[in-house]
Structure formats: C-alpha cells, structure tokens
C-alpha cells in the first residue's frame, strides 16, 4: 500500500535489507521531508528478486533526496527505476561513489538487456518477451542527479534533514550516513551502510560512529569471525593445487573492490613465490573501469586509501595482467590450454561473463572456483558454497566436478567483533540499534551480542516495518 501523507512525528520505514542482506532501502519521513537512504536491488532468492518489480511504497515524485552509502548494486541498483518512475531530487554521495555508480549502473542496465535478449533468443524464459528491469539508457538518464559532497561536511538535503557522510572503509567511497533532524530536537540517526574492516588491504579503517540516538546497522557477518591469515593461505594453496593438476582457477569477484583486493593478493603471493607465475585475466569491463577509478584515487592520494599504497608502482598487478574488454576476447579464453587464473564478475555468479566461464569450467575436475565474498541465498555462488552437484545456468543444468573453495574471510564486510567495536565508538550508547543487512540467524545473533555487551535495545526489524524516530516520553 502506497504511503501518501507525511507523519506528524519522524518515521523510519524498512523497505529493504530487513531479514535479508540485499535491497538496501530505508525511508525517513518527517512532517516536511522524505529522504531515502540507499536505493538498492534485491538479489538472490526469486521471492526477493521479484520485489524489484513491485511498485515502490511511496510515489517517487514525493521523495526529496536519495543518499547513497556506496556503489554496490544492492545499494544503488534501483536508482534508474526510481528516476524513470518520477524521482527528480538530488542523489547525495561521496565523489568516489558517484564515479563508481556512473560505471555500475549503465553496466547493470546493459547486462539486464543482454540477459533478456538471450532468454528471448533461446526461449527459456517464462515471460514473453522477457524484459529488463531497467535499461542502459535509464541508467544514463539518472546520472545527472548524482550530487557528490565532501566527507565530514554537513549538508541539508531536504527541509530539516541534514546529512554527514563519514568513511566506512568497505569499498572506495563508501560512507556511513549520519542524519540530523533539526526540526525534531536534533535527533540523529546513523546508517552504517556496509561497514568495512580495519585490516582491509587497500582502504583506511572506518571512521568512529560518533553521536547517534538511533543506529541502523548491518549484520552480514553478524554471527561470524573472519580468519584472515588462514584465508590467504587457503587461497594460495587452492591456486597451487589447481595449477599443479593443469587446471584453471576462476574467481567470481564483485567488480568494485573485490577485484582490486584479489589482484592485490595475487600480486603479493606471486612476488613472494607462494603461487606460480601463470597468466592472469581480468574479464569484466565494469571491473576494469572500476580498477581505473582505484588507480586514479591512488594517484591523487585519496584519504580513503591506505597511505602505503601511494608508493607501490603496481598495487593491483601480479606481473602483467591481461585486461579482457571485448566479448570476442572473453570467448577466446575458452581456447586456453595452459593453467591460468580468471577473475570475472559477478561475485555471486548471478550474471555477466562469469556465468559462461562457470558453465565451461565446472564440469572439469582439474579446475577450481574460488568464492571470495558473501554469497546470498538463491545465488549460484551460494549453491556452490553449499555443495551443489549441478547448477542451472544459460537454460540448462551443468554438473559441478570442479573444486569449490569458499573463502568468506576475504569479505570486506566487518565481522561480528568488528561491528561491535565500531558500535563502541559511539559518544554515548544509542537508544536503539536496528539490525539489518543480514540473514535472520546473523541479524538475531548480532542483536543478542549488542544487548549482552551494553545496555542498548537491539531490534531486528521486518520488511516493510515502520518505527518512530522521536524520543520516547
């Protein structure tokens, strides 16, 4: 049911990422303003993906502004549809997020058009014709509304709604969002977005939480602790095993940040002779464009990045990497007859060129698929991580004979200890923490840890739930 009238007290609506990791969408409603924090796509299970096609719960023309935490598609991917349906306000973000969104969104639209066209040609879609959620043209149309602001600078984005972005350390440009409601006793609501890690190999650690009455906090790994040293060694060992048996290592990697992290580790491992010198191919136009943004950020000494990167001649290159731009070049990789490493998007195997590589490489026991990030339920990556022996892709089932190695600790999401440490950087304990961006077990466990650690009310909200933001009497 569409929300029309403004409330008499400020209200927060959980329009996504509640009870699931993806689809980040949080709406702040006051008497005078309506601001959306993130406009992400739902991914994974079909029942979640179908939400992308639902009418938005409020008229997009009534939204004054959108504020983005970062440029991953589950946080920005719904923006073209929102604009196509009438949203005309500014889209507030950091400069790097705007740069990356200008890469991610047109690519996502193009990919959806390609997938719909392929399904129509092959005749395996239930829909006649299959249609994209939004087109590349829709994505390009929304880019002029991107309005970058500086980190640490408060901006009034709508009447009585003031926003400050602070570095979140998750990907380049990622930010936490602090919202101050000046018409409501300066109530402050902080959204963690996707929170990064103090040990990220490329990025500076997240900034402290600061002042917050209410915190909306991610919980992707709310019930897990990362073992970084073990993850890097398992990565190296899997590469050595695969090369030793003459196979190919396929790394499905998110185009933004995970590709850069993987290339950085490959550089270190080859430089120290922990893995053999073999050809490395980066097969994703979007990942290559994002790599260019990271390289430019290093050159301008972006404060998001670790200072030590500025002195590295090739922080992302294990020797010479081959950049695969054209479709014909991607198809030619099928003719490789020597052990190699292919890094390709998407990170969960949901679309893009990596699907074709999976279809080709999974049936051969000599090959290995390295999963280096969170795999949402219902994705091909999650099925592989859970041990599936056959997976449907491109209209047919493919047998899984290749080795599959799940390296969740490679994630650039904070684990449960790191999330709690960030919460401890609040100036005073917040009244309530709403735990989002997690599967139910992870969110519930993190909420329990929060309540057990400090006298803070921790709640796991439901999809579509609305809560008041004014102070309890």
matplotlib code that plots the C-alpha trace (Angstrom):
import matplotlib.pyplot as plt

x = [0.0, 1.4, 2.3, 0.9, 0.6, 3.6, 3.5, 3.2, 6.4, 9.5, 9.2, 11.7, 10.5, 12.5, 11.8, 14.7, 17.6, 15.3, 15.5, 17.9, 21.3, 20.3, 17.9, 19.1, 16.3, 15.4, 12.9, 12.9, 9.6, 9.1, 6.3, 8.2, 10.5, 11.0, 14.6, 15.6, 18.9, 20.1, 18.1, 19.4, 18.4, 17.2, 19.4, 19.3, 16.1, 13.4, 10.9, 13.3, 14.2, 10.5, 10.3, 12.4, 9.3, 6.9, 5.5, 7.6, 5.8, 5.8, 5.4, 8.9, 8.0, 7.4, 11.0, 13.1, 16.5, 18.3, 21.5, 23.8, 26.2, 28.2, 28.2, 27.4, 24.3, 22.4, 22.7, 22.3, 20.9, 17.2, 18.1, 17.4, 14.0, 13.2, 14.2, 12.3, 9.2, 9.4, 12.1, 13.7, 15.7, 19.5, 21.4, 23.9, 27.1, 30.8, 32.8, 34.1, 30.7, 29.4, 32.3, 31.7, 27.9, 28.4, 30.2, 28.0, 24.5, 24.9, 26.7, 23.8, 21.2, 23.2, 23.6, 19.8, 19.1, 21.6, 20.1, 16.6, 17.6, 19.4, 16.4, 14.2, 16.5, 16.9, 13.2, 13.8, 12.1, 8.6, 7.9, 7.1, 9.0, 11.5, 12.1, 14.9, 14.0, 15.7, 17.8, 21.3, 19.5, 17.5, 20.8, 22.4, 19.4, 19.7, 23.4, 23.0, 21.2, 24.3, 25.4, 28.8, 29.6, 32.7, 33.3, 32.7, 30.7, 27.0, 24.6, 20.9, 19.4, 15.7, 13.9, 15.1, 17.1, 20.9, 23.3, 27.0, 29.0, 32.0, 34.3, 33.0, 36.1, 34.1, 34.9, 36.3, 33.9, 31.8, 30.3, 28.2, 25.3, 24.6, 21.1, 20.3, 16.6, 16.9, 13.1, 12.9, 15.4, 18.4, 17.6, 20.4, 20.1, 23.2, 23.2, 26.3, 25.8, 28.2, 30.9, 34.4, 37.3, 40.3, 42.5, 41.3, 44.5, 43.6, 41.3, 41.7, 39.7, 36.1, 35.7, 34.1, 30.4, 30.2, 26.8, 23.7, 20.3, 19.4, 21.7, 20.7, 23.5, 24.5, 24.9, 26.1, 28.6, 26.9, 27.4, 30.9, 34.5, 37.0, 40.3, 42.4, 45.7, 44.0, 42.0, 45.1, 46.9, 43.8, 43.7, 47.3, 47.0, 44.0, 45.8, 48.9, 46.7, 44.8, 47.9, 49.6, 46.9, 46.8, 43.5, 42.2, 41.3, 38.1, 37.4, 33.9, 34.6, 32.5, 33.6, 34.0, 36.7, 36.7, 38.5, 41.1, 41.6, 42.0, 44.6, 46.4, 46.7, 47.8, 50.5, 51.8, 51.6, 53.4, 56.0, 56.8, 56.8, 53.8, 52.0, 53.4, 53.7, 50.8, 48.6, 46.0, 43.0, 40.5, 37.4, 34.8, 34.6, 32.9, 35.7, 38.3, 36.6, 36.4, 40.1, 40.8, 38.9, 41.0, 44.2, 43.2, 42.4, 45.9, 47.4, 45.5, 46.3, 42.6, 42.2, 40.0, 43.1, 46.0, 49.0, 51.4, 49.6, 50.8, 54.4, 53.5, 54.2, 51.6, 49.4, 46.9, 49.2, 50.7, 53.3, 51.4, 47.7, 45.6, 42.6, 39.7, 37.4, 35.7, 33.2, 35.3, 38.3, 36.2, 35.0, 38.6, 39.5, 37.7, 40.6, 43.3, 45.3, 47.7, 47.0, 45.7, 43.6, 40.5, 38.9, 35.4, 32.1, 29.6, 30.8, 27.8, 27.6, 24.3, 25.1, 27.7, 30.6, 31.4, 28.3, 29.8, 33.1, 31.3, 29.3, 32.6, 34.9, 32.6, 32.4, 36.2, 37.7, 41.0, 39.6, 38.8, 36.2, 37.3, 34.4, 35.9, 32.9, 29.4, 27.1, 23.4, 20.8, 19.5, 22.5, 24.7, 27.6, 25.6, 24.6, 28.3, 29.3, 26.6, 28.0, 25.5, 26.5, 24.6, 23.6, 21.2, 22.6, 22.0, 18.9, 20.5, 21.9, 25.7, 27.5, 29.8, 33.0, 35.5, 36.9, 35.0, 36.7, 34.6, 36.8, 34.3, 37.1, 38.1, 35.0, 35.3, 32.4, 33.2, 32.7, 30.8, 33.7, 34.5, 30.8, 30.7, 33.9, 32.5, 29.4, 31.6, 32.9, 29.6, 30.0, 27.2, 25.2, 22.4, 18.8, 18.1, 20.1, 18.1, 20.0, 19.6, 21.6, 21.8, 20.2, 17.9, 20.4, 23.2, 21.0, 19.5, 22.9, 24.3, 21.3, 21.9, 25.6, 24.7, 22.2, 24.6, 27.5, 25.9, 22.5, 21.3, 18.0, 18.7, 15.8, 15.7, 13.0, 10.7, 10.4, 8.0, 8.0, 7.7, 9.1, 9.0, 12.2, 11.2, 12.3, 10.2, 8.4]
y = [0.0, 3.4, 5.8, 9.3, 11.6, 12.8, 11.7, 14.0, 12.5, 11.4, 7.8, 5.3, 2.6, -0.5, -1.0, -3.4, -5.2, -6.4, -10.1, -10.3, -8.9, -7.1, -4.5, -1.6, 1.0, 3.0, 5.9, 8.7, 10.6, 13.8, 16.4, 18.4, 16.0, 12.5, 11.1, 7.7, 6.2, 3.8, 2.6, -1.0, -4.0, -7.2, -10.2, -14.0, -15.9, -15.4, -14.2, -11.4, -10.6, -10.2, -7.3, -5.3, -5.3, -4.2, -0.6, 1.5, 2.0, 5.8, 7.9, 8.5, 12.1, 12.7, 11.9, 15.0, 13.3, 10.0, 9.4, 6.6, 4.7, 3.2, 2.0, -1.8, -2.7, -3.9, -0.3, 1.8, -0.6, 0.5, 4.2, 4.1, 2.6, 5.2, 8.1, 6.6, 6.5, 10.1, 10.9, 14.2, 15.1, 15.1, 11.8, 12.6, 10.6, 10.8, 11.7, 8.2, 6.7, 8.9, 7.9, 4.2, 4.5, 6.0, 2.7, 0.3, 1.5, 1.6, -1.8, -3.2, -1.9, -3.3, -6.6, -6.8, -6.0, -8.7, -11.3, -10.6, -10.7, -14.0, -15.5, -14.4, -15.9, -19.2, -19.4, -20.5, -17.5, -17.9, -14.3, -13.5, -11.4, -11.2, -7.6, -5.8, -4.1, -1.0, -0.3, 1.2, 4.3, 4.5, 4.3, 7.0, 9.2, 9.1, 10.0, 13.8, 13.7, 12.5, 15.2, 14.5, 16.0, 16.0, 13.6, 15.2, 18.1, 18.5, 19.1, 20.0, 17.6, 18.4, 20.8, 20.0, 16.9, 17.3, 14.6, 14.0, 11.3, 9.6, 6.9, 3.4, 1.5, -1.0, 0.0, 3.1, 6.0, 4.0, 6.0, 5.9, 8.3, 10.5, 12.1, 15.1, 16.1, 19.8, 20.2, 17.3, 18.2, 17.4, 13.7, 11.8, 8.5, 6.8, 4.2, 2.0, 1.0, -1.8, -1.4, -2.3, -3.7, -2.2, -4.8, -4.0, -4.3, -1.2, 1.1, 3.1, 1.8, 3.0, 6.3, 6.3, 6.2, 9.5, 10.8, 8.7, 8.3, 5.5, 3.3, 1.2, -1.4, -4.1, -7.7, -9.6, -11.4, -10.8, -14.4, -15.0, -14.1, -13.8, -15.7, -13.6, -15.4, -18.7, -17.3, -16.0, -19.3, -21.3, -19.0, -19.7, -23.5, -23.7, -21.9, -24.2, -27.4, -26.2, -25.2, -28.5, -30.5, -28.3, -26.6, -23.1, -21.0, -19.0, -16.2, -14.8, -11.3, -8.2, -5.7, -3.0, -3.5, -7.3, -7.5, -5.0, -7.0, -10.2, -8.7, -7.1, -10.5, -12.2, -9.6, -10.3, -14.1, -14.2, -11.7, -13.9, -17.1, -18.6, -19.3, -20.0, -17.3, -18.0, -15.8, -13.7, -12.4, -9.8, -10.4, -7.8, -4.4, -3.0, -4.3, -2.8, 0.6, 0.4, -0.5, 2.7, 4.6, 3.0, 3.7, 7.4, 7.5, 6.3, 8.9, 11.7, 10.2, 9.8, 9.7, 6.6, 4.6, 3.3, 5.7, 2.9, 2.2, 5.5, 4.2, 0.9, 1.0, -1.7, -2.4, -4.4, -6.2, -9.7, -9.1, -8.5, -9.0, -9.3, -7.0, -8.6, -5.9, -7.3, -10.2, -11.9, -11.8, -13.3, -16.1, -16.8, -17.7, -21.0, -21.9, -21.6, -24.8, -23.6, -23.2, -19.7, -17.5, -15.7, -13.0, -12.2, -10.6, -11.1, -12.1, -14.3, -15.8, -14.2, -12.7, -11.4, -13.2, -15.3, -17.4, -18.5, -19.3, -21.3, -23.3, -24.2, -24.8, -26.5, -29.9, -30.4, -31.7, -30.0, -26.6, -24.6, -21.9, -19.6, -17.8, -14.7, -12.9, -13.2, -15.4, -14.5, -17.4, -18.4, -17.3, -19.7, -18.8, -19.8, -23.1, -23.8, -22.9, -25.3, -28.2, -28.4, -31.0, -29.5, -25.9, -24.4, -21.7, -20.4, -22.6, -26.0, -27.8, -28.0, -30.7, -29.5, -31.5, -28.7, -28.0, -25.2, -23.2, -20.8, -18.0, -16.0, -14.3, -12.5, -10.4, -6.7, -6.7, -6.3, -9.5, -9.6, -8.4, -5.6, -4.5, -4.4, -2.5, 0.2, 0.4, 1.1, 4.2, 6.0, 9.0, 7.7, 4.4, 4.8, 4.3, 1.6, -0.3, -1.7, -4.7, -5.1, -6.3, -9.9, -13.3, -14.0, -16.0, -13.4, -10.5, -12.2, -13.2, -9.7, -8.2, -10.7, -9.7, -6.0, -6.4, -8.5, -6.1, -2.8, -1.6, -1.0, -2.1, -4.1, -4.9, -7.0, -5.2, -6.9, -5.9, -3.0, -2.2, 1.5, 2.8, 6.2, 8.2, 10.8, 10.4, 8.2, 10.1]
z = [0.0, -1.0, 1.7, 0.9, 3.8, 5.9, 9.5, 12.5, 14.0, 12.2, 11.0, 9.6, 7.1, 6.3, 2.6, 2.1, 3.7, 6.5, 7.1, 4.1, 3.1, -0.2, -1.4, 0.9, 1.1, 4.2, 4.1, 6.6, 6.7, 8.6, 8.5, 5.8, 4.1, 2.6, 2.3, 1.1, 2.3, -0.5, -3.5, -3.9, -5.8, -4.2, -5.1, -4.5, -4.0, -6.6, -4.0, -3.1, -6.7, -7.5, -5.1, -7.6, -9.8, -7.2, -7.2, -4.8, -1.5, -1.9, -5.0, -6.3, -7.1, -3.4, -2.4, -1.8, -1.9, -2.0, 0.0, -1.1, 1.3, -1.6, -5.2, -4.9, -6.9, -3.8, -2.6, -5.8, -8.4, -8.1, -8.7, -12.5, -12.0, -9.3, -11.6, -14.5, -12.3, -11.4, -8.7, -9.6, -6.5, -5.8, -5.2, -2.4, -2.2, -1.9, -5.1, -5.5, -5.1, -7.8, -10.1, -9.4, -9.7, -13.2, -14.1, -12.2, -13.2, -17.0, -16.9, -14.8, -17.3, -20.2, -18.5, -17.9, -21.5, -22.7, -20.4, -21.5, -25.2, -24.6, -22.9, -25.7, -28.4, -26.5, -25.5, -21.8, -20.1, -18.7, -19.8, -23.4, -24.1, -21.2, -20.2, -18.3, -15.0, -16.4, -19.5, -20.0, -21.2, -18.0, -16.0, -18.0, -17.5, -13.7, -13.6, -13.8, -10.5, -8.7, -6.3, -4.6, -1.2, 0.9, 3.7, 7.1, 5.8, 6.9, 4.1, 4.3, 1.7, 2.5, 4.8, 8.4, 7.2, 7.5, 6.3, 7.1, 5.3, 7.0, 5.6, 6.1, 4.8, 2.8, -0.8, -2.3, -1.5, 1.0, 3.8, 6.9, 6.8, 9.9, 9.6, 11.9, 12.2, 13.1, 13.4, 15.9, 18.7, 16.5, 16.7, 15.0, 13.1, 11.8, 9.0, 8.8, 5.2, 4.6, 7.2, 6.3, 8.2, 10.0, 8.2, 4.6, 2.4, 0.4, 2.5, 5.7, 8.6, 9.2, 11.0, 14.5, 14.9, 16.9, 18.1, 17.5, 19.0, 16.6, 14.6, 11.6, 11.4, 9.0, 10.1, 7.0, 9.2, 12.5, 13.6, 12.3, 12.8, 10.0, 9.9, 7.5, 7.8, 7.1, 4.2, 2.3, 2.8, 1.6, -1.4, -2.2, -1.6, -3.9, -6.7, -6.2, -6.3, -9.4, -11.4, -10.4, -12.0, -15.1, -14.3, -14.4, -11.3, -11.7, -9.2, -9.4, -7.9, -7.4, -9.9, -7.4, -4.7, -4.5, -7.9, -6.6, -3.4, -5.3, -7.7, -4.7, -3.0, -6.3, -6.6, -3.1, -3.5, -6.8, -5.6, -2.6, -4.8, -2.8, -6.1, -9.6, -12.3, -14.5, -16.8, -15.0, -16.9, -15.7, -17.7, -16.8, -18.4, -15.3, -13.1, -15.4, -15.3, -11.5, -11.4, -13.3, -10.6, -7.9, -9.7, -10.1, -6.4, -5.6, -7.8, -6.1, -2.7, -1.8, 2.0, 1.7, 0.8, 3.0, 2.6, 1.9, -1.5, -2.8, -3.1, -4.9, -8.7, -9.5, -6.4, -8.5, -10.9, -10.4, -13.1, -16.3, -16.2, -19.3, -19.4, -21.3, -22.7, -25.8, -25.9, -28.5, -26.2, -23.4, -25.6, -26.7, -23.1, -23.8, -26.0, -23.3, -22.9, -20.1, -16.4, -15.7, -13.3, -14.5, -12.4, -13.6, -12.4, -10.9, -7.4, -6.7, -10.2, -10.9, -14.3, -16.6, -18.2, -15.2, -15.9, -19.2, -17.5, -14.8, -17.4, -19.2, -16.2, -13.6, -15.3, -15.3, -12.0, -12.7, -12.3, -9.2, -8.3, -5.5, -3.8, -2.2, -0.7, 0.8, -1.3, -0.9, -0.6, -4.0, -6.0, -7.9, -5.7, -2.6, -4.3, -5.0, -1.4, -0.1, -2.2, -5.1, -7.6, -10.5, -11.2, -13.8, -16.0, -19.5, -19.7, -18.9, -15.9, -15.5, -13.5, -10.7, -10.9, -10.3, -6.8, -5.0, -2.2, -0.1, 1.3, 3.3, 5.3, 2.1, 2.6, 3.0, 5.4, 9.1, 11.2, 14.5, 16.6, 14.3, 14.2, 18.0, 18.1, 15.8, 17.9, 20.9, 19.2, 19.8, 22.0, 24.2, 23.8, 21.3, 22.5, 19.8, 17.2, 14.3, 12.9, 9.1, 6.1, 7.3, 7.1, 10.0, 12.0, 11.6, 12.5, 15.5, 16.8, 16.4, 18.2, 21.1, 21.3, 21.3, 24.1, 26.1, 25.6, 26.6, 27.8, 24.3, 22.8, 19.7, 17.3, 14.1, 12.0, 9.5, 5.8, 5.4, 9.2, 10.3, 13.5, 15.2, 15.5, 18.1, 21.6, 23.8, 26.6]

ax = plt.figure().add_subplot(projection="3d")
ax.plot(x, y, z, "-o")
ax.set_aspect("equal")
plt.show()
